[in-house]
């Protein structure tokens, strides 16, 4: 007797028993993706909130130094470099900003009559550099920072140069909301697109081969100096420092900060959410 061979038909577990066709599968990462988009927008909104007073203060300083329209480019370049250092140096950013803010408050309240704005910045930067030379931090977090700073510096200068060209051509003064929304969003997008090239260039130049503590000291000194200077500019006029530079820059910050902060938050939140939604490569893994 001949037994016909039986052929087993294997259906996927998710197949429809009536038609045998695979059932539609919902993407498993959709809720996680939405959370990532929201968190990226939130983080970039906070970066825009930090960027706004820094850009306003730097612009006011360069204008009072007689730089004219190029003040936009210089301020955007330094603000972009500072933002890249803050965003790219991880826990080192918290240490540097904490040292600078603490030193700035202490110097302003105890030696405000003896020290000037520049001297307080130098003291805070020197203290942070000493901490960087004496205390070891994770090297991976700081060896990439020079490349990130160069990326922020160049993209900020390019965006600021566009504003400097557009300002004289505009029939009305540029709105702080539009200026900060443009800078935070476009500068951020260009930074994300170019940061890997800049970090690769720094690697080829063997800057990362320098002693890690030297790089850490420079990063800490820069961040601490910015933090101390920010404290002095914001709190100096309230504490009685009526010197020309501090009073003028402080007034410019207090006057333009509400609209500028709004533009920075909106521009950062929208740009960060869109970049995350479209899957741009990020820099926290460098």
C-alpha positions in Angstrom: 0.0 0.0 0.0 1.3 3.4 -1.0 1.0 6.3 1.5 0.8 9.7 -0.1 3.3 12.1 1.5 1.7 14.8 3.6 2.8 18.3 2.9 2.7 20.6 6.0 1.5 24.1 5.4 3.0 26.5 7.8 1.2 29.8 8.4 2.6 32.7 10.4 1.2 33.0 13.9 -0.3 36.3 13.1 -2.0 35.1 9.9 -5.7 35.5 9.4 -7.3 32.0 9.6 -9.9 32.8 6.9 -7.6 34.1 4.2 -4.2 33.0 5.3 -2.8 36.5 4.8 -0.6 38.1 7.5 -2.5 40.4 9.8 -1.3 44.0 9.8 1.3 44.6 12.5 1.4 48.0 14.3 4.9 49.3 14.6 6.1 48.4 18.1 8.2 51.6 18.6 5.5 54.1 17.8 4.8 55.2 21.5 8.6 55.3 22.2 9.1 57.4 19.1 6.5 59.9 20.1 8.2 60.2 23.6 11.6 60.7 22.0 10.2 63.5 19.7 8.6 65.2 22.7 11.7 64.9 24.9 14.0 66.2 22.0 11.7 69.2 21.5 11.7 69.8 25.3 15.5 69.7 25.5 16.0 71.9 22.5 13.4 74.4 23.9 15.5 74.6 27.1 18.6 75.1 25.0 16.8 78.0 23.2 15.9 79.4 26.6 19.6 79.4 27.6 20.8 80.7 24.2 18.5 83.8 24.2 20.0 85.8 27.0 23.5 84.8 26.0 23.0 86.0 22.4 21.4 89.3 23.6 24.2 90.0 26.0 26.9 89.2 23.5 25.2 91.4 20.9 24.9 94.3 23.3 28.6 93.9 24.3 29.8 93.9 20.7 27.6 96.8 19.7 29.0 98.9 22.6 32.5 98.0 21.4 31.6 99.6 18.1 31.4 96.5 16.0 28.2 97.6 14.1 26.2 95.1 12.0 28.8 92.3 12.3 27.9 92.1 16.0 25.2 89.7 15.0 27.7 87.3 13.4 30.2 87.6 16.3 27.5 87.1 19.0 25.9 84.2 17.1 29.2 82.5 16.7 30.2 82.7 20.3 26.7 81.7 21.5 26.7 78.8 19.1 30.1 77.6 20.4 28.9 78.0 24.0 25.7 76.1 23.3 27.7 73.3 21.6 30.0 73.1 24.7 27.0 73.0 27.0 25.1 70.4 24.9 28.1 68.3 24.1 30.2 68.1 27.3 27.5 66.3 29.4 28.3 66.4 33.1 31.3 68.7 32.6 28.8 71.4 31.6 27.1 71.2 34.9 30.4 71.3 36.8 31.7 74.3 34.8 28.4 76.2 35.0 28.1 75.5 38.7 31.6 76.8 39.4 31.1 79.9 37.3 27.7 80.7 38.8 28.9 80.1 42.4 32.1 82.1 41.9 30.2 84.9 40.2 27.6 85.3 43.0 30.3 85.1 45.7 32.5 87.7 44.0 29.6 90.0 43.3 28.3 89.9 46.9 31.7 90.0 48.7 34.0 91.9 46.4 31.7 93.7 44.0 33.4 97.1 44.8 36.9 95.7 44.3 36.5 93.7 41.1 35.3 94.5 37.7 33.2 92.4 35.2 36.3 91.2 33.4 38.2 90.4 36.5 35.4 88.3 37.9 35.2 86.3 34.6 39.0 85.7 34.8 38.8 84.6 38.4 36.0 82.1 37.8 37.7 80.8 34.6 41.0 80.3 36.5 39.3 78.5 39.3 37.5 76.1 36.9 40.7 75.5 35.0 42.4 74.5 38.2 39.6 72.1 39.0 39.9 70.6 35.5 43.7 70.1 35.9 43.3 68.5 39.4 40.1 66.4 39.0 39.7 63.7 36.3 36.5 63.4 34.4 35.4 60.8 31.8 37.6 61.4 28.8 35.0 60.4 26.2 32.8 63.3 27.2 35.4 65.9 26.7 37.7 64.8 23.9 34.9 65.4 21.4 34.1 68.8 22.7 36.7 70.8 20.6 35.1 69.5 17.4 31.6 70.2 18.7 32.6 73.8 19.6 34.1 74.4 16.2 30.8 73.1 14.6 28.8 75.5 16.8 31.2 78.4 16.1 31.1 78.1 12.3 27.4 77.4 12.0 26.6 80.3 14.4 28.8 82.6 12.5 27.1 81.7 9.2 23.6 82.3 10.6 24.7 85.5 12.3 26.2 86.7 9.0 22.9 86.2 7.3 21.2 88.2 9.9 23.8 91.0 9.6 23.1 91.1 5.9 19.3 91.0 6.3 19.2 93.7 9.0 20.1 96.8 6.8 17.8 95.5 4.0 14.7 95.1 6.3 12.3 98.1 6.3 11.7 97.5 10.0 13.9 96.4 12.9 14.2 92.6 13.1 11.9 91.1 15.7 13.7 89.4 18.6 11.2 86.5 18.3 12.1 85.9 14.7 15.8 86.4 15.2 16.1 83.9 18.0 13.7 81.4 16.4 15.8 81.5 13.2 19.1 81.3 15.1 18.2 78.4 17.4 16.4 76.3 14.7 18.7 76.9 11.7 21.9 77.0 13.7 20.8 73.8 15.5 20.0 72.0 12.2 23.3 73.0 10.6 25.1 71.9 13.8 23.6 68.5 13.7 24.4 68.1 10.0 28.0 69.1 10.3 29.2 68.1 13.8 30.4 64.6 12.7 32.6 66.2 10.0 34.1 68.6 12.5 34.8 65.9 15.1 36.4 63.8 12.4 38.6 66.8 11.3 39.7 67.3 14.9 40.6 63.6 15.1 42.7 63.8 12.0 44.5 66.9 13.4 45.2 64.8 16.5 43.8 67.4 18.9 42.1 64.6 20.8 45.6 63.2 21.4 46.3 66.1 23.8 46.2 65.3 27.5 42.6 64.9 28.5 42.9 67.1 31.6 44.1 70.0 29.5 41.0 69.8 27.3 38.9 69.5 30.4 40.5 72.5 32.0 39.9 74.6 28.8 36.2 73.5 28.6 35.6 74.2 32.3 37.3 77.6 32.1 35.2 78.6 29.1 31.9 77.5 30.7 32.7 79.0 34.1 33.7 82.3 32.6 30.4 82.5 30.6 28.4 81.6 33.7 30.2 84.1 35.9 29.8 86.8 33.3 26.1 86.1 33.0 25.6 86.4 36.7 27.5 89.7 36.8 25.5 91.1 33.9 22.1 90.0 35.2 22.6 90.7 38.9 25.2 93.5 38.7 22.8 96.4 38.0 20.5 95.1 40.8 23.5 94.9 43.2 24.6 98.5 42.5 27.1 98.0 39.7 26.4 101.0 37.5 29.5 100.8 35.3 28.8 101.6 31.7 29.2 98.2 30.2 27.4 96.2 32.9 24.6 98.7 33.2 24.1 99.0 29.4 24.2 95.3 28.7 22.1 94.4 31.7 19.4 96.9 30.5 19.5 95.4 27.0 19.0 91.9 28.4 16.1 92.8 30.6 14.4 94.7 27.8 14.7 92.1 25.1 14.7 88.9 27.1 10.9 88.1 27.1 10.5 88.1 23.3 13.9 86.6 22.7 13.3 83.8 25.1 9.9 83.1 23.5 11.6 82.9 20.0 14.4 80.7 21.4 12.0 78.2 23.0 9.7 78.0 20.0 12.5 77.7 17.5 14.4 75.1 19.6 11.3 73.0 20.3 10.1 72.9 16.7 13.6 72.2 15.3 14.4 69.5 17.9 11.1 67.7 17.4 11.4 67.7 13.6 14.9 66.5 13.6 14.1 63.6 15.9 10.9 62.8 13.9 13.0 62.6 10.7 15.7 60.5 12.3 18.7 62.8 12.1 21.9 61.4 13.7 22.6 62.8 17.1 25.7 63.9 18.9 25.3 62.4 22.4 26.9 59.1 21.2 30.1 60.8 20.0 
